[in-house]
C-alpha cells in the first residue's frame, strides 16, 4: 500500500485542509495519514477562528506516524507559527522524509491570515530547503519573490527570484491572474519552464483547490511518479473535481473530490 502523510490544519466544513487531503489520497488509491497542526472553525463563507495545536502534540503525532507506518510522501499545508514550523522541520529531518510537497499556505481565499507574518522567514529558512516542490498561488508567490505579479512573464520572473534561495521545483499557480484567457500554472526547475494551461471553468465553488492540488501531487509521488508527471496528473484531477460543479453551502463551496463516483467510476 502506498502511504502518504498530510501535515496541515483541519477545515470543519470539509472542503480544504486535512479533510480535502485525506479524500484526495483515498481517490488516488493511497493510504492517507494525518498530523493536525491547527483547528479552524470555517465554512464556505469564511474562517471564524483558529486554534493552533500544542507543539508537543504535533511532535507526538509525527513520531507516531513515522515510527510505525513510514510515509512515501509528505504534504505540508497550514503551519501558522514559528514554533510549529521548527518542530515539523526537525522531525522531518530526523526521519529523513522523502517527496515533500510544501503548499505555502499564508492567506485563506476569504482573506484570513493563516500564517503569522513573523513566521514567514522561518518557513523559508526551515521548511523550503526540505521540500521537493512548493506550490504557491499568486499572492503567496508575491510574498516569496517580493514583487507584484500581473502576467505570465512576471510569473516566470518570480520563479527565477525564488530559485535564488530555493533549489527544488516551483509550481506557481496562476488561477488569480486576471490578464490571461486561460488558467496558467508554471512549473520551474534549473532554468526549465513547463506551462500547464486549462480553460477557466464557470464555477465559483473552488474552496480547497490549493490543498487538493498539493495533496494530489504528493499522492502521485507516493505512487512512484516523477514530479512532472505528478503535477500533470494532479492538475487533471483538480480540473475534473472543479468541472463536476457540486454546489454546497452559501458561499464559495468545495470542489467534488469524489467526482469519479458520480461518473459511475469512470476517470
N, C-alpha and C positions, 0 to 999 in steps of 0.2 A: 504494500500500500504506500502510495506517495504521500508524504506528510508535509504540511505547511503550517506555519505559526503566524498569527497576526498579533501585533503589539499595538494596541490602539484604544480609543475611548468607546464607550457604549452609547448608542443612539436609541433612546427609548421609543422612538417612532419606527425603528426597524429598517430605515432606508439607507443609512450610512453606517460608518464605524464598524465595530466588531460584528454587528448583525449582518451588514452587507458583505463583509469579508467571508464569514462562515457560509453564507448562502452561495457565494461565488466559488469558494473552494469545493463545496459539495457538487455544484453543477459542472465542475471540471474533473469529477471523479477522483478527488484527492481528500485526504483525511485532515480536517481543519482543527487547530488548537488555538487557544487564545490566552493572552496576558492583557488584562484590563488596566489601563492607565488612569482612566477618569470615567465618571458617570455624568452624563449630560441629561438634563430634562429638556427635551425638544420635541417639536412636531413639524409638520410641513410648513408652518408659518414662521418658525424661527427657534432660536435657542433661548430658554428661560433661565437656566442656571447650570453651573458646572461645579462638580466637586472632585478634586484630584484624589487618587488612591494613595494611601501611605506608601512611601518608597520601600519600606521593609516588606510590605505585602507584594509589591511589584517584584522585588528580588526573589521572594519565595516562589512566586508564580513562574518566573523564568527558570529557576533551579528545578522546580518540579517537572517542567516540560523537558528540558534538555537532559536531565538525569535519567529519564525513562523512555520517552519517545522522541528521538532526535529529529528535528525538522530538516527537510531537504531544502527548504526556502523559508525566508522570513520577510513578512511585510510589516513595515512600521508606519503607523498613522499618527494620530493625535498624541503628542507628548508635550505637555503645556508648560513645564518649568525646568529650570536648570538641574535640580536635584534628580528629577525623573530621567532626564536625558543622560546624566552622568551614570546613573545606575544601569540603565539599559546598555550604554556603551561598554562599561566594564564587564558586564555579564556576557555580551555577545563576543567580546574579545577572549574572555575566559574559555568559552565553549567553542571558539573558532567557527562561528556561524558562517554559513555559506549562502550565496544567492540572496543577498539582502536588497529589498526594494524599499526605498525611502520615499514615502509620499509626504512632501514637505508642507504639512497642514499648518496654516497660520491664521487664516480667517475663514469663517463659515460663509456659505452662499448668501446668507441673510446679513452678513457684515459683522458678525460677532467675533471678537478676538479669541482665538483658540490657542495661541502661543504667546506667552508673555514676552513683551518686547526685549527685556533684558536677557531672555533665553535664546534669542536668535543667534547670537555669536556662539553660544555653547553648542547649539545644533550644528552649526557649520564646522566647528572645531572638533566635536566629539563623534557625531554620527555620520556626517558626509563622507569622511575617509573610509568608513566601513561599508558603504553602500556600493552594490554593483551597478545600480541605476537609481536616479532620482526623477521624480515626476511632478515638477511644479506647474501650476497653472500660471496664467499671465501675471496676476497680482503678486504671486509668490516669486515668480521669476524676476519681477521688477525689484523686489526686496533683495534677492540674491545677487543681481547684477548691478543695482544702484542707479538705473535709469528707466524712463518710461518706454514701454513697448507699444508701438502703434501699427506696425505692419510686419510682414513676413521677414523682410530684411533685418529689422531690428530684433526679431526673434533669433535670427542667426547670429547677430552681434551679441545677444545675451548669452547664447551658448558658448561663444568664444570667451566672453568675460568670465563666466562661471568656471570654465575649464582651466583658467589660470590658477585656481586653487582647489579644484575637484577633478580627479582623473578618471572617474567612471563614466558610464553612459548618462547622458542628459536627455530627457524627454520633456520638452516644453509643450504644454497643451494650449492650443490656440483657440479654444472654444469661445473665449471672451473677445476675440478680435473682430471689431465691427467693420473693418475696412476690407474684409475678404468675403468672396461669394461662397466659399466653402469652409468647412471646419478643418483647419490645418494643424496637425501636430508635427513637430520636428524632433527627430532623434539624432543625437550628435555624439561622436567619439573620435578623437585623434584627427580632427580636420575633415571627417567624413559626415555628410548630412544625408538623412533619409526622410523624405516627406511622406506623411500619411494623411490622405485627404478623403473626406466624406461630405456628401451633401448635407446641408443643415436640415434637421428634422423638425417639422412644425409640432413641437411638443414642449410645453412649459415644465413638464414633470421630469426633472433631471437631478433630483436630490440623490446624493450618494454616487454620482458618476465618477468622481475622482477616486474615492475609496475603492469602488468596484474595479476600475481600470488597474490600479496598482495591485490589488489582490489577485486579479486575473493574470497579470504578468508573473506574480510570484507562483501561482499555481502551475503555469506553463513551465516555468523554470524548474519546479519540483518534478515535473513530468519529463525532464531531460532535454527540453528545447533550449536553443541559444537565445540570447537577448533579442535579436532582431525578429526572430520568428515568434517569440513570446509576446512582444509588443504587437505584432500584426494580429495574432490570434486574439489577444486581449481587446484590441480595437474592434475587431469583428463582433466579439461577444457583447461589448458595451453598445455598439451600434444597433445590434438586434434587440437588446434589452430596452433601449430607448424607443426603437421603432414599434415595439409591442404596444406602446401607448396605453398602459393602465392609468387609471385616474383615481387616486386615493387622497383623501384629505382636502382641506380648504385652501391650502397654499400651493407651494411648489412641491408636488408629490414625488414619490420614489420611482425609479425605473423598475422594470419587471425582470428581476434576476432569474425567475423561473419560467421564462418565456418558452423554453423548449417543451415544457409540459403542456402549455396552451396550444402548441403547434402539433400536438399528438406525438411528441418525442422526436420530431424531425429537427435537424440542425439548421 
